Amino acid sequence: MAQEIPGYDYGDESLPEAPYDEEDLEKLQAAVLFDEGDEEALREAGEVLEPQIEEILDLWYDFVGANDHLVYYFTDGEGNPDEEYLDRVRARFGQWIRDTCNPPYDQEWLNYQYEIGRRHTREKKNRTDDADAVSHIHARYLIAFIYPITATIREFLENGEHSEEEVEAMFHAWFKSITLQVTLWTQPYVRAGDW
Ligand code: HEM
């Protein structure tokens, strides 16, 4: 159950309202060419990915772990990773794959996007898990991660029973959703009025 994942606060009414609403979302979706066909493709992707979530997380964690400058954000800044922090975030990351594949997105979803964005910044990082780690993830890596988080998903999408054309549709829907979400997450990083 999602509710049992420590620190997973999707739908929690005590979360702050996002500074963007469903009208903003529609405009951003149009800007990344995201439409109802993508919603359908994402729901299909969710079924294909569900039994592979642990393998996907293994791959992403291996990638982060293989780069000192990336695993750095899970450390105290002196080379000591906070293992409990890594585990707790991993469980929420798995749930995020499910949430990504469960459109349509609404205001509640937007509020949690805002929360995820803040959790990457000094406003909120570490607080959810009482982690002993550096206080802020630099925006440049959030944006750069769009590529690995997208490119690596294709092989998992290919493991379902879908045609090449359907895999392509799921892949593009995923790519658009990740671009959209990272865009939302950058809001707390950008100077007031500039986002
Ligand atoms: C938290 C996804 C970029 C490090 C999270 C969570 C998700 C996520 C789903 C958990 C949200 C929750 O609390 O429910 C992503 C995606 C990224 C991205 C999709 C880019 C496409 C990065 C980068 C780093 C990073 C570049 C640094 C190497 C972390 C850390 C947390 C976290 C340390 C825990 C934050 C906290 O203290 O609450 N990320 N992330 N993430 N991510 Fe990312």
Boltz pocket constraint, residues with backbone or C-beta under 6 A from the ligand:
constraints:
  - pocket:
      binder: B
      contacts: [[A, 7], [A, 8], [A, 9], [A, 64], [A, 69], [A, 70], [A, 71], [A, 73], [A, 74], [A, 89], [A, 92], [A, 93], [A, 96], [A, 116], [A, 119], [A, 120], [A, 124], [A, 125], [A, 126], [A, 127], [A, 128], [A, 129], [A, 131], [A, 137], [A, 138], [A, 141], [A, 142], [A, 143], [A, 145], [A, 146], [A, 149], [A, 178], [A, 182]]
      max_distance: 6.0
